[in-house]
């Protein structure tokens, strides 16, 4: 069976673990050639390495997205091996021990998060777009950039000042680049996940899970069937639109309206309506390899 993305070329950063690994494998399952970049090879949640699961469907390169030379090598290798770059997924991100409240955050904490979450996204987007604008379009599209933001780029999480600021910066970076390069055939969008159970070590702490559960209005957790690759971000060959002012919120619970409703409320016409989306019944999904960050 031919996949929806047969022979497309995709680069995924932060693809060794969690959400990035799930995205890379889903693209491969859909027929794409996938080049994964990460600073580690072993999944944080355990299991087989991404490269082993990809097999002959892709490559893995040791990549620090905060270093422009690493990012250039990642894209250059993908193009040299497979001929072009159709999709760049900017997924690499950090929080962990560097993510604290305002008064507790040191300059080192701030710099560590910004280096990956914002500078890294900038470098990857810049290098990908530079490649895409020079290549021939496929069905009127030269390439797509999919940036993994976060619900916390729009809604502040208590006690995570640098992480929230970095994701807020990503949101506006997406809007700006989409405006600048959509007319040139490069479509730029963001996906803003909510809480996703991945099986990473910090998610095994009952106290941590309890705190997260109490902070959320919904009792549903995203798991393996809810957070594979963002299918709608890389559709079959059709001319799409670049999400200049749109970040798709896939969070369980609070989310933005779909694009049809956005079209009915263009910029300047007032606020975009939001609605509450409650699950049909509470659901708890087993930890899975679907996210690198919270």
Secondary structure as UniProt FT lines:
FT   TURN            4..7
FT   STRAND          9..13
FT   HELIX           18..29
FT   TURN            30..31
FT   STRAND          33..38
FT   TURN            44..45
FT   HELIX           50..54
FT   HELIX           55..57
FT   STRAND          58..62
FT   TURN            65..66
FT   HELIX           68..82
FT   STRAND          87..90
FT   HELIX           96..98
FT   HELIX           102..104
FT   HELIX           107..114
FT   HELIX           115..120
FT   HELIX           121..132
FT   TURN            133..134
FT   TURN            139..140
FT   STRAND          143..148
FT   HELIX           151..153
FT   TURN            158..159
FT   HELIX           161..181
FT   HELIX           182..184
FT   STRAND          186..192
FT   HELIX           201..204
FT   HELIX           206..215
FT   TURN            224..226
FT   HELIX           231..234
FT   TURN            244..245
FT   STRAND          247..249
FT   STRAND          254..256
FT   HELIX           259..263
FT   TURN            267..268
FT   STRAND          274..276
//
